[in-house]
């Protein structure tokens, strides 16, 4: 029924229906949507017989409702408002999904019983193929608001009713469901169509707002994660110079309580050098230089950075970064060849394999021959290389580590051999030493040596044989005294056979080869590795960590595809989740607790879902599974938190009595 067709003459509509049912003739005065629906329904349905209504069982309906939780949770308050507004008017308000399955019905008790008697109840499908012409089906099928009055319903059972509905569109532009009203036909009003349209638009707007809010929360969480991943002081200022965000490094280095600096002018606690203070008035400021921060009257020397945040020509604020001088010096020293502090005694383990490796490493350290370290990724090849360097007579010299796979192949020669200044057009005017020169008197460690191009392998072989390096474009050899340690997780013998690795270089390296077994072959070392990790954490945090016997047995049973590196990461994460220093099953990843073998890429970026799950676990541990306090700390509603915990398989019962989990200590 189109709004302009009012007032309604139910008898005329009945006559048009009778004419169609009897003679298959469509009256031109019919609503075009209704006429098209009648034509579709006639071959499939008997208009005089009650329809066979398919209905979902309770369990299936509950699954459907759970899948559409956001839609129902958004629509229900609006349905209640609509019911309150129309209370006593004999209207039943219904919510359907995109397949025309009834999800919810609301109204006065009498009208709800009446509409349920004719099939409008949760779980029943009101599609055109089952019920015939009705507004709910037309709204979803034609994607337009619709009203069907009296005998406009194809099935005679519904001639006493009027149905009005409007589609609800999802964020992808597809119909997510429909909201509508069913009432006795004599109560048909054109303004009912406007009511359901307004309700549908309100639901869509609320869904869009919640999606925007979720996206904003995700962006804020990502921003905070990025800030916390940066190992330097980061302060975010607004256009007025007030501190609006800072990371934990800033709190630690500056010695300031976030609650005392957030939202306040930077100058209340920190004074910048004059040049940086002046730059705060420059909307395009971009400045980096050495300087001193005056924090509550105490100077901190380091490297300052100030970067403007703009949107077009509008200044939004600034990002202030700071590294202390000693941190910068350590970075420079590490880049140019800092001494490695790891020793052979620091390599944890009591297995026979580790004892043999220590013995082989001590023998290798007494010579200046090249060393080849073999083993899977994460077995600790770089740690062993540093330990060999420190056990040798070169311990006071530089230790330079180069990942051959991390550098583009075309740049490896320049990186290792250096380049002569002015030797190439558009090249550097000043000479640049390579890593062999910078490692003079010490050790050069080449990780993933199988990634070296063959021409670079030839150059390295010549350096090892002659003790001289020739820069690219250079005319004179440069004497170097360098001990080479190489490592690989690849099958170098196979690469030699395939012609991808030079046999002479391989045999020179393999004369002193040490193979490190994977962690899964020496589970007896896991306890000692854990103790070493806990000692390191105690030095940095001052806290003592221990692990229960139950958790330790789970660690020993896991195959550790990422080897020692994966174990260390798991233990550090578990220590961060532990509230009292005891590490138990709830602090371990699910794959380890359940004994699953999951391949992981080393040093991969953690997905947002994993970060969210970890945050929920931390809250559960801290608040002993008290859902109200957890939701408040996480900034979520309790309904949303329950839904997230169900998604991640988190059960609060294991957090509510932690004593039960310590019986295995």
N, C-alpha and C positions, 0 to 999 in steps of 0.2 A: 504494500500500500504506500503510494507516494504521499508526502505531506499535503500536497495541494488537492488530493482527492477527498479530503474531509469536507463536510460531515459524512460519516460512514453509513451506507445503507446495506446492512447485513443480508437482507433478502435479495437484493440485486446481485451481490457477490455469490450467494447460494445458487441463484439462477444461472449465472455464468458457469459455475462449477458443474452444475447438472447438465448444462448444454455440452460441455467438453466431455464429461464422462459418458454421455449418451451418444453424441454425434461426432466426437473428436473435432469440434469447431471451437476456435479460440476467439472470444469476443475482443474486438479492437480496443475496448476500454480497459482491458486488463493491464495491470502493472507488467511491463516487459520482462522484468526479472521473474515474476510469478509465471508468466506464460511460458518462458523458456524452461523453467523448472518442471511445469506440468508435462511438457513435451518429453522431458527426460524421464520422468517418473512413470508415465503411462505404460511403457513396455515392461517395467520391472515390478510394479506394485499394484495390488488390488486396493483401490481407493475405499472400498466398502468394508474391508476386513481389518481388524486390529493388526498393527505391524508386529513383526517378530524382532524384538529389540535385543541385540547382542549386549552382554554385560560382563565386565571384568570381575574376576574373583578378588577378594580382599587383598591378598598378597600382591597380585599384579597391579591392582589399583594403587597400592601403597608405593610400589616401585615407580609407577608413572608420576605420582605426586612428588616423590623424592627427587626425580629427575627435573621436575618443574618447580622446585622449591622456591626459587627467586620470584617466579611469576605469581605463585599462590601467596607468598608472604607479602608481596607488593599489592596484589589486588584485594586481599581480604579486608584491610582497613578501609579501602574505598567502598567496597561492597557494604561494610557495616555503616559507613556514613550515609550511603544511598538508602539503605534500609531504614535508618533512623529518620531520614528526611521524608520517606514515603510510608512510614509505619501506619498501619491501619488502612492502607489503600488497596490491599489485596494484590500486591505485586510480589512475585518470586524472582529473585536476582540469581543468575547462574553464571558460572565461569567454566569455559570449555577449553580444551587444548587444541592444537592445530589439526588434529584428526577428528574433531567434533566429539571427543569423549568428555562427559560431564565430570568436572573436578570438584565443584562445590556448589551448593544451593543454599540460599539464605532468604528468609522472609518470615512473615507471621506464621505461627504453627498451623493454622487452618489452611492457608494457601499452599504451604510446603507439602502438607499431606495430600492436597488435591493434585498438585503437579506431579508428585511422586507416583500417584495412582495411574497417571497416563504416561509414565516413563521418564520424567525429568528428575533423575536421581543420580548420585555419583556412580561412575563406572559404566553408565549406559552411553552408547554411541548414538548421536543425533545427526548423523550424516544423511544426506538426501537419499542415498540408496537404502536406508533402513527406515527412516521416519517419513520420508516424502518431503514435500516443500515445507520449509520452516526457516525462520529468520536466522537461526544459528548456523545452519548449513549454508544458506545463501551468503552470509557475511564472510565465511571462510572460502567458499567456492568462487564467488564473484569479487571478493576483496573490496567490499563496499558496505556501508551500513544498510540494514534492511529491516522492513517491518512487514509481517504477514498477518492479516486480519481474517478471522473467521474462516469462511469457506475458501479463502485463498490457500489454506493448507490442503494439500492434495488428498491426504487421508482424512476420511470423515470423522474419525475419532477426535481430531483437533479443531473441528469447526467451531467449537465453543470457546476457543482461546485466541489470544493475540500474542505473537512472539515478536520481540524487537531485539536486535543485536548489532554490534559493531566489532570489526576485527581489531586485534591488538598486534601490532607489528614489533618484531624483534629488532635487535641492533643490525642484523644483516638484511633488513628490509623484507623479510619473509613473514607471513602470518604466524605468530607464536601461539595464538589462541583467540578467543572471542569472549566478550562479556555481553550479557543480554538480560531481558526481562520477559517473563511469561505471566499473563494475567487473563481473566475472563474477557471475552471479546467485547462485551458491552463497555468495558473500561478502556477501550482503545483511544489513545490520544496522540496527536502528532508530536507533542513536546517530549513524549517518551523516547523518541528517536534521538533528540538532542541530548537527553540525559545519558544514554548509553554511549553516544559519541564522545561526550565530555569525559565520561569515566574511562573510556578506552584511551583517550589522549593523555589523561592524567597518569594512567598506569605506564604508558610508553615513556612519558617524561620522567617518571620516577625510576624506571629501569635504566634510562639513559643517565640520569644523575648518579645512580649507584654504580654504573659502569665507569663513569668519569671519576667517581670517588675512588673506586678500586684501582683505576689506572694511576691516579695521583698518589695513592698510598704505595703502589708498586714503585713508581718513580722515586718517591721519597726514600723507600727502603733501599733501592738500588744506589741512590746518591749517598745514603749513609754508609752502605757497605763499601762503596768506592772510597769515601773519606777514611773509613777505618782501615782500609787496605794500604793507604799511603803512609809510609814510615817517616813522615815529616809533619811539622806543625801546620795545620790548615785552619784558618779562621775565615768565615764567610761574613761579610759586612753588607748591610743594606745601604741605600743611597744616602742615608743620614749618618753613616759611620757607626751604626749600632751592630753588635755581634749577634748574628741570628743562627749560626751553626758553627760547631767546632768538633774535631775528632779527639779520640782518647789520647793520641800522642800530644796534642796541644795541652790537654789537662795535665799530663805527666810532666812534660818538659817545662811548661810555664808555671806549674805549681798552683793553678787557679781552679777553684770550684766552679763547675759549669753553672750552677744556680746563681752564682754571684756575678757572672759576666754576661750570660745570655740575656739579650734584650736591652743591654746597657751600652753606652758609648764606649768604644775601644779605649779612648783616652782616659777613662776612669781608672784603668789598671796598667795600660801599656802605652809607652811613648815611642813613636817611630823616629828614625833619623829625619832631619829637616827635609831632605829631598823627597823622601817617601811621604812625609806629611803633606807636602805641597802637591804631590801627585794625587792625593785623595780628592782634589777639586777638579782633576782632569778626567772627563768622561771617557777618554780613550787611553787611559794610563796603562802602560805595560813596562814594568821596570824590574830589573834584577841586578843586585849588587851586594857586595859584602857590607855589613853594618852591624849595629848593636840595637837590640830591643831593650828598653828600660822597663822591666816588669816590677811594679811596686817598688821602684827605686833601685833595683838590682840589675846591672847590665848583663845581657846575654849576647855573646859574640857569635856571629854566624852568617849565613847566606840568606838574604831576604828576596822575596818575590812579591810583586803587587800587580794584579791583573784585573782590569775593569770588566764587569759583566753588563752588557748592553742589549737592548732590543731596538734595532733601528738606530735612531738618534737619542733614544731615551736611556739614561743611565739607571741601571737597576741596583748596582752595588759593586763590591770588589771581593776578590779572593786574595787573602794574604797568606803566604807560605814562608816557612822558616826552617832552616837546618842549622843545628849548632856546629861550631867550627870543628870540633873533634869528630863529629859524624861525617862532615865533608872530607876531612883528612883521611878517615878510615876508608871512605869510598874511593878516594884517589889512590890510596895505597893499595887497595884491593885491585884496582884497575891496572896499575903499573907494576904490580907484583908484590903483594903483601906476603909476609911470612905466614905459612900455615901453622896453626897451633895444635893440630891433631897429631897424636903419637900412636904407635902400634899398640901401646898398653891401653889406649882409649877405645880400641875396637872391641866391643863386648862379644862374649861367646865363650863357651867351654867345650863345644863339640870338637871332635877330632879334625873335622875339615877346617875349622877356624884356627886351631892350633897349627895345622900344617901351613895355612896361609901366612900366619905370623912368622913362622920359621922361614918360609920362602921370601917374605918381604924383608926380613932382616938380612938375609943373604944378598938380596938384590940391592939393598941400601949400601952395602959395603963396596959396591962397584959403581962405575959410571956408565955401564952398558944400558942401552935402551930396555924398557920394560913394557910388556904387553899385558894388560889386564882384561880378562874375558869374563863375561857373565851377563845375565839378564838385566834389563833396566831395573834400577832401584836396589840392586844388591850392594851398593856402597863402593863402587869402583873409584869415584872421585875422592871419597874419604881415605881409601887405601893409598891412593896416589899421594895425597898430602902427607899421610903418615910416613910413607917411604921417603919423601923429600925431607921431612924433619928428622928422620933417623940417619940421614946421609951427611957427609961432610959439607954439603951444599945448604944445610939448614938455615944459615945466615943469609943466603942469597934469595932472590925473588922466586916466587912460585906463581906462574901464569897459567891459567886454565882457559882453554879455547874449545867451544863446542863447534865442531866442524860442520854439523848439520844446521846450526843456527845462522850461519853466515852464507849469503848467496855464493854459489860456486864461482861466479866471475870475480868475486871480491876476495876469495880465499888467498890467492897468491899475494895480493897487496897486503892483506892482514898478516900473513905469516912472514913474507919476505921484505915488505916495505917497498917504497918507491922513491926514486931519485927526483929531487926538485927540478922542475922545468924540463923533464925528459919527454913529456907528452903534451901535445896541444890540448888546451883546456884542462890540463892537470894541475896539481898543486905547484906553486912556485917555490915552496920550501920542501926540503926532504922530509920524508916520514919514515921513521924506523918501523920495522916489522916486529912480530912477537919474538922471533929468535934473537934479535938484538936486545930487546927489552928484558929477555930472560937470561942474559949473559951472567954467568956465575951462579946460576940457579937451575930451576927445573921448568920445562915447558910441558904442560899436560894437554894432550890432544884427545878430547872425548869424541866418540863416534868417528873414528879415523877412516872408516869405510866410505864416508861421504867425500873424501878428498878426490878431486879430479886426478887422472893419471899423470898429467903434466906437473902438478904440484907434488905428487908422490915422487917423481923423478928428482925434483928440486930438493925435497927433504932427504932423500937417499944420498944426494951429493953432499949436503950439509953434514950429515952424520959421518960420512966417509972422510971429508976434508976438514971439517971444523971451520968452514968459511961459508958466508952467505953473500949472495949478490942481489942487491936491490933491483927491482924492475926498472930498466932504463939506466942502471948504474954501469960504471966502467971499471970499478975496483972492487975486489973482494974484501969483506969485512970479517975479521976473526971473531968467532963466537965460541964460548965454552958453555955448552948447554947440555943438560941431561934430559933426554926425551922419555916421557911416559905416555903411552897411548892406551886407549881402551876401546872396546867394541862389544856390542851385544849381537853382532851378526856372525854368520858362519864365514870367516875369512878364507878358509881353505876352499870353500865352494866358490867364493868370489874370485880367488886366484885361478881356479880351474876354468871359470867362465871368462876370464880375461878382464875383469873389472877391478882387480887389485894386483899390483906388481908383486911377482913372486919373490924377487930379491929383497924388496922392502919387508915383505911379510916374514921371510926367514930371518932377516936381521932382527926384527922385533920379537919373533917367537922364540929366539934363543933363550930369552928370560921371560917366559910366559907364566902368569899366575891366573888360575881359573877360580872364580868365586862361585860357590854353589848357591842355588836359590834358597830362600828362607824355608820353603816347604820341605826341603831335604834335611833341615837341621832345626826342628821345632824346639829342641832342648835349649837353644840360644835365646828363645823369645823372652824368657823371664829376665835374663841379664840385659837384653836390649831395653826392656821396659824400665829396669832400674836405672840404666844410663840416661834414658829420656827423662825420668822423674828427677834425677840429680840436676840435669840441665834446667828443667823447669823450676826447681827449687832455688837455683842461683838467681833466676830472673824474677820470680814472683815471691820468694820467701815462704811458700807453702810446701807442706809435705804431702806427697801423694803415695797411695798404696792401692794394690789391686786385689780383689777377692779371688779365692781359688777357683770359684765357678767361672768368673770372667776370664781368668788365665787359661783354664782348660778350653774355653771357646776360642781364644786366640790361637792356641796350639792346634786346634782341629781345623782351622781355616787354612785354605791353600795359598793365600797371599800371592795373587798374580802380580801385585806391585812391589813385592819383596819388602826389604827393610824400610824403604821410603814410605810405602803404604802403611806399615806398622807404626812408624813414628807419627805419621799424620793422624792415624786413628787414636793413638794414645794422647797426643796433644789436644785433639778435639774432645776426647773423653775427660781429660783433666779440666778443660774449660767448662764442661757441663757439670762436673762434680762440685757439690756444695761444701762437703766436709773433707775432701781429699781422698775419700774412698771411691774407687772406680769399680762399678758393678755392671751387670748386664744392661740396665736401662741407659747407660752412658755409651754403649757400643752401637755401631751402625747395625741396622736390621739384617743386612746381608751376612754379618759375622755371627749374630745371635742365632740366625736360622741356618747358618752353614751354607749360604748360597755362593756360587762362583760367579762373580760379575766382573767382566773385563772393564778396566778403566784406563783412560788416557792419563799418563802422569801429568801433574800440574795443570789439569783441566780446570776450566771455570765452573764453579758450582752453580747448578740451576737455581732459579728463584724458589722453586718448590722445595728443594732441599734446605735452603736457608730458612724458609717459613716453617718447615717441620722441625728444624733444630731450635728455632725460637720457641715453638710450642713446648718442646721437650724441656727446654731450660725453665720455662715458666712452671711446668708441671713439677719439676724437681724442686724449684725454689718455694712454691706455695703448697707442696704436698698434695697436689691434685685437687685443690679447692678451686672449682670452676669459676666462681664469681671473681676471686682475686686474680686468677689467670687472665680472664677476659679483660679486666680493668687494666692490667699491666700491658697486655698486647694491643689494647685499643680496639678490641673487637666486641661485638655483641655476643651474648652467650649462645644464641642460636647459630651464628656464624662459626663460633669456636667449636661447637659440637660437630657441625658439618665438616670443618677442616680436620678434626681429629678422626672422624669416621673415614675421610678420604685417605689419611696417612696411616690408618690402623693403630692409632695411639689409644691405649686403654689406661684410664686413670687409676685403676685398682692397684697397679704395681707401684704407684708413687705414694699411695696413702699410708702405707706402713712399711717404711724402708727397712725396718729391723728384720723382716722376713727374708730380705735379699742379702743379708750379711751373715746368715748362718753358715755360708760356705767359705768364710774367711779362713 
